[in-house]
Amino acid sequence: MEEEAEAVEGDLATAMGLGEESKDPGVMCSLHSLIGRCPVLESLLIKSSLGFCGLRINSLTIRGIAVDDIFFIEPNNVELNELIIDNAPYLERLLLRVSAGLDILVVAAPKLDTIGFHSDEGYRPNKDHLNRLEFGSTVIQGLRVDKLAMVVPTIKILAVQMKALSLDTVIELMTCFPCLEKLYIRASKSEPNNSWRRKHQNLIKCLDISLKTIELKSYRGIKSQVNFVTFFVLNARVLELMTLEVDS
């Protein structure tokens, strides 16, 4: 399982790179055309992208997209802030390492089953919101489900970077992704207690948790983390493996 979690990050380095330090005014149209006309493109890495603010994906062959934009940007620079996956029938993985301000709209990606590392933390001086992920009318701002118009049953693997480990947030995500099987979590800290026995008493009766694998990094054994883990040990009926990684 550790190898699979690392693969979510590793693909950022192995995908095809595109868009670094591009300043041509027509670069957006050129990138759209290049992606659409490449008959064998399977992996796309958008790294340190400057000079264009949006990218639309139309590809019959692409299987993986990664966006790696973790670096400081001057406030007046033009940078990527919108990614539209318009038509990608074979896309399976969407991998993110973006600090803030990226809007991702998934229009048609029926085989998309992996997302990582989506985050609810990060800051950029010229951005006024966290990353936003949209599936039709369903909107996830950071890691909060702002609007649940429809569920997304294709997502089986999710990796998240959380500012604070929150059971409520994870339950929201499981509601949005009802067929989720593998969850990988990094959390800088924890919510005060993550208590659930009374708060989610009615929800437990109807929530069908499909998780088989959970990995939680930076585990310290504090009460809120124990409560979080206990919830899944007692209620995730098909859970096969839970890994608690302790910082050295």
C-alpha positions, 0 to 999 in steps of 0.5 A: 500500500505504501508503494501505491501512496507514493505513486500518487506523488511519483507521477508528478515527476514522470508525466509529460511536462508542459507550460513552464515559463511560457509567455506567448499570448497565444500559448493557450490556444497552442496548448489546446491544439497540441493536446487535442491533436496528439494521438498518443498522449497518455500523461501530462504534467503542467509544472510551474506554469506562467503566461496562461490562465486556463487550459482545456483538455480534450483528449481521447488517449490521456490517462493521467494529468498532474499539476505541480505549481508549488512555488512563490509567484509574484502578484502580477504574474499570469498563472494557471487558475482554471483547468477544464477537463472537457472530454477525456474518456480514458483519464484515470488519474488527476494529481495535484500539488497546487497551493491555492486558487486553481479551479478544476471543472470535470465535464466528462471523464467517466474513468477517473478513479484517482485524485490526489493530493487535494488540499484545504490549505495553502496561500498565494498572494494573488489568490482569494480562495482555495482550490475548487473541484467541480463535477457538474454542479457538485462543488468541493472548495478545498476539502469542504463539499459546498454543493452536492448536486450529484455523487461521483461513484467513479472515484475509488482512490483519494489522497488529501492534505488536511490543515486539521484532521477532521472526521466531519470533512472525511464523512462529507467526502465519502458522501460525495464519493460513495464508492471510495475504497482507498483513502490517504491522509496527511494532516498538519494537526487535528480537530479538538476531539473528532467525537462522533458517537452522538453527533453521527449516531443517525448517520452511522445507520445509513452510511455505507462505508466502502473503504478498504484501505486507510493510511494516516500520516503523522499519527501521535495517538492523541484523543482526536486521532484515536476517535478518528481511527475508532470511527472507521475500525467500528463502522467500516465493515469492509476495511482490510488495512489501516496504516498509522504512520508515526513521524520519526 
